[in-house]
Amino acid sequence: MLMETYLIYLAAVAVFFATPPDTSQLLIISNSVRYGLRRSAYTIAGDLTANSLQMTGAAFGLAAIIATSASAFVWIKWLGVAYLVWIGLQLILAKDRPEDVAATASGQSARLFRQGFVTSMANPFAVVFFGALFPQFIDPMMPVLPQLLILGLTYLVVDGAILLLWGWLGLRAAAALRRFSFGLVNKICGGLMIGAAMLLASKEFEPER
């Protein structure tokens, strides 16, 4: 891959992330506020694992299937919306005290990983996005697989860094929030999750004809 092409790709990815937080980023903020940045890293790992599978699916033509099947797209989308709302309502209705969360933190890793994985996998826009993005930077005269690996790994590194940044910002906010009430933390995090669900629900999609 030419360096010029790679730098243009980096710029395109940077522009993509220069937006308000999306569903995965809101989840990272929420988990960082509740559990701290170290534990929210499991959520980041789940998100990046899902992204890796979505990139693989895009490479094997799954993006074309989703892009031409309105019913598949809608089912995936609304399952994701329902999952995020469910997480949000759990947080709003939770009555955990700070010490309760600390006492059960050792058993949270798998659940936090699952939250990140499911939230990302339930976003059908991701596969379509990768399916549209990568071909723009692939040189058909050169081996395709190495180019896909470079593009995919670069995206994962940038995405991981952005998620860590949002998690750190959430951690900074947590210190201030906990001075008032841990219940307030739950409600704010629950509101973030429901807001993420509404964000996903508001996205429109027109299948190709």
C-alpha positions in Angstrom: 0.0 0.0 0.0 1.3 3.4 -0.9 2.1 5.7 2.0 0.0 8.4 0.4 -3.1 6.1 0.3 -2.5 5.0 3.9 -2.3 8.6 5.1 -5.6 9.5 3.3 -7.1 6.5 5.0 -5.9 7.7 8.4 -7.4 11.1 7.7 -10.7 9.5 6.7 -10.8 7.4 10.0 -10.0 10.5 12.0 -12.8 12.4 10.5 -15.2 9.5 11.2 -14.3 9.6 14.9 -14.5 13.4 15.1 -18.2 13.2 16.0 -20.2 13.1 19.3 -20.0 9.7 21.1 -21.8 6.8 19.4 -23.4 3.8 21.1 -20.2 1.9 21.9 -18.5 5.1 23.2 -21.5 5.9 25.5 -21.3 2.3 26.9 -17.6 2.8 27.6 -18.3 6.1 29.4 -21.0 4.5 31.4 -18.9 1.5 32.5 -15.9 3.7 33.3 -18.1 5.8 35.5 -19.4 2.8 37.4 -16.4 0.4 37.4 -13.3 2.4 36.5 -11.1 2.5 33.4 -9.3 -0.7 34.1 -12.4 -2.8 34.2 -14.1 -1.0 31.3 -11.1 -2.2 29.3 -13.0 -5.5 29.0 -15.9 -3.6 27.3 -13.3 -2.1 24.9 -12.0 -5.6 24.2 -15.5 -6.9 23.5 -16.1 -3.9 21.1 -12.9 -4.5 19.2 -13.5 -8.2 18.9 -16.9 -7.5 17.4 -15.3 -5.0 15.0 -12.8 -7.6 13.9 -15.6 -10.0 13.1 -17.5 -7.3 11.3 -14.5 -6.5 9.2 -14.1 -10.2 8.3 -17.8 -10.3 7.4 -17.4 -7.3 5.2 -14.4 -8.9 3.5 -16.5 -12.0 2.7 -19.5 -10.1 1.3 -21.7 -9.9 4.4 -22.0 -6.2 3.9 -23.6 -6.7 0.5 -26.2 -9.1 2.1 -27.1 -6.6 4.8 -27.1 -3.7 2.4 -29.7 -5.4 0.1 -31.8 -7.0 2.8 -34.0 -4.5 4.6 -35.5 -7.2 6.9 -32.1 -8.4 8.1 -30.9 -4.9 8.7 -34.1 -3.9 10.7 -34.0 -7.1 12.9 -30.3 -6.5 13.8 -30.9 -2.8 14.4 -33.9 -3.3 16.7 -32.3 -6.1 18.7 -29.4 -3.7 19.4 -31.9 -1.0 20.4 -33.7 -3.3 22.8 -30.4 -4.5 24.4 -29.2 -1.0 25.1 -32.6 0.0 26.6 -32.5 -3.1 28.8 -29.1 -2.2 30.1 -30.2 1.4 30.7 -33.3 0.4 32.6 -31.2 -2.0 34.8 -28.9 0.9 35.7 -31.8 3.3 36.4 -33.6 0.8 38.7 -30.4 -0.5 40.4 -30.0 0.1 44.1 -26.3 -0.9 44.4 -24.2 1.0 46.9 -20.5 1.7 46.0 -19.3 -1.0 48.3 -21.7 -3.5 46.6 -20.1 -2.8 43.2 -16.6 -3.1 44.6 -17.4 -6.4 46.2 -18.7 -7.9 43.0 -16.2 -6.3 40.6 -14.1 -9.5 40.3 -17.1 -11.2 38.6 -17.9 -8.4 36.2 -15.2 -9.0 33.5 -17.1 -11.4 31.3 -20.3 -9.4 31.6 -18.5 -6.2 30.6 -16.8 -7.9 27.7 -20.2 -9.3 26.6 -21.8 -5.8 26.8 -19.1 -4.3 24.5 -19.3 -7.3 22.1 -23.1 -7.4 21.8 -23.5 -3.6 21.6 -21.1 -3.4 18.7 -22.3 -6.6 16.9 -25.9 -5.4 17.1 -25.1 -2.3 15.1 -25.6 -3.3 11.4 -24.2 0.0 10.2 -20.7 -1.2 11.1 -20.6 -4.0 8.6 -22.0 -1.8 5.9 -19.5 0.9 6.8 -16.5 -1.4 6.6 -17.8 -2.8 3.3 -18.0 0.7 1.9 -14.8 2.0 3.4 -12.1 -0.6 2.7 -12.6 -0.9 -1.1 -11.9 2.8 -1.5 -8.3 2.2 -0.3 -7.6 -1.2 -1.9 -5.2 -1.4 -4.8 -6.5 -4.3 -7.0 -3.1 -4.6 -8.6 -1.5 -5.6 -5.3 -2.2 -8.5 -2.9 -5.6 -7.7 -1.2 -5.2 -9.6 2.1 -2.2 -7.7 3.4 -4.0 -4.4 2.5 -7.1 -5.5 4.4 -5.0 -6.4 7.4 -3.3 -3.0 7.4 -6.6 -1.2 7.1 -8.3 -3.3 9.7 -5.5 -3.2 12.3 -5.2 0.6 11.8 -8.9 1.0 12.4 -8.8 -1.1 15.6 -5.8 0.8 17.0 -7.5 4.2 16.4 -10.8 2.9 17.7 -9.2 1.5 20.8 -7.4 4.8 21.5 -10.6 6.7 21.1 -12.5 4.4 23.4 -9.8 4.7 26.0 -10.0 8.5 25.8 -13.8 8.4 26.3 -13.3 6.0 29.2 -10.8 8.3 30.8 -13.2 11.2 30.4 -15.9 9.1 32.0 -13.5 8.3 34.9 -12.9 11.9 35.5 -16.6 12.6 35.6 -17.1 9.7 38.0 -15.1 11.3 40.8 -17.4 14.4 40.7 -20.6 12.4 40.4 -19.9 10.1 43.4 -19.6 13.1 45.6 -23.3 13.5 45.3 -24.8 10.1 45.1 -24.0 6.7 43.7 -27.7 6.3 42.7 -27.2 9.4 40.6 -24.3 7.7 38.8 -26.6 4.7 38.0 -29.3 7.0 36.7 -27.0 9.0 34.5 -25.3 5.9 33.1 -28.8 4.4 32.5 -29.8 7.6 30.7 -26.6 7.3 28.5 -27.5 3.8 27.5 -31.1 4.7 26.6 -29.8 7.7 24.7 -27.4 5.4 22.8 -30.4 3.2 22.0 -32.3 6.2 20.7 -29.3 7.2 18.6 -29.2 3.8 17.0 -33.0 3.8 16.5 -32.9 7.2 14.8 -30.5 6.1 12.1 -32.2 5.5 8.8 -31.2 3.0 6.1 -32.2 2.6 2.5 -31.4 -0.8 1.0 -29.8 -0.9 -2.4 -32.1 -1.7 -5.3 
